[in-house]
Amino acid sequence: MSTEEKKATIIEKLRKYGKINNSILAEELGVSEVTVRNYLRELESKGLLKRVRGGAVSISAHRYDPVFQEQIAIDVDEKHEIAKIASRHVEKNDVIFIDAGSTALFFAEELLKNPPINITIVTNSLYIMNKVAEFPNVKMLAMGGFFQLSTMNFLDLNAGDFFRKYNINKAFVGINGFDETGYYASTLLESETKSMICKTVNDLYIMASSSKHFKKSLVLINEWTGKEKLVTADFSVEHKDKISRLAKEKNFKIITNPFGD
């Protein structure tokens, strides 16, 4: 089998299965894993796949599957821990907003393992809509607007009217970073939508893995107001003291795992 035929085989396997493993692929193609990684790097540069740890995933049909976002996420273990922590704060009869992003998706999946009675999930994430749709006993309200392909969610500058119409009592929001001033998003439209929900609800959970600590992104969502609950799972020694001082200064709460599980 020629090099080009091997690359074609990789694309065909991705089309068929949605993901591939380096070691299995190396065995099937009769090459080293180093060679497989070189093939994947080249194919990724042409926009034909997305490399992930241990292999690659398709970026075509499988992009719409929640599994795709899980496979390309960073800080995965930490985000799963954040999801567990946040899910403990959802109660019977809650109407909650779940934001877009990998942490939000992990949170939704954790929550749906044993959903509280009579909860309603409001979301603008296509991934989360697809996931919640698997649970007919959980009510869902989908937010529309402009579809942003890069994040697979819907954004709307008139979202304020949507949020005021429904009695959402808790919001679980992902961010691209936070610092002493406030918390950030990567686009203006995303920032506007997040800002509206943050201003609408009183019980606000900001979910941020350690890679977001003291990192600015393009657009400020909100300055710290004091009503935020920062949900995180891992601190460097430097950041632990720094975040504690910031929380005291800005009057917001820090929520970490009290159980150590």
PyMOL commands that set and color helices and strands:
alter all, ss='L'
color gray80, all
select helices_A, chain A and resi 3-17+22-29+33-45+61-64+66-72+76-87+102-112+126-132+159-165+188-200+210-212+237-250
alter helices_A, ss='H'
color red, helices_A
select strands_A, chain A and resi 19-21+50-52+55-57+95-98+120-123+139-142+146-148+153-155+170-174+177-178+182-185+203-207+219-223+228-231+253-255
alter strands_A, ss='S'
color yellow, strands_A
deselect
rebuild
show_as cartoon
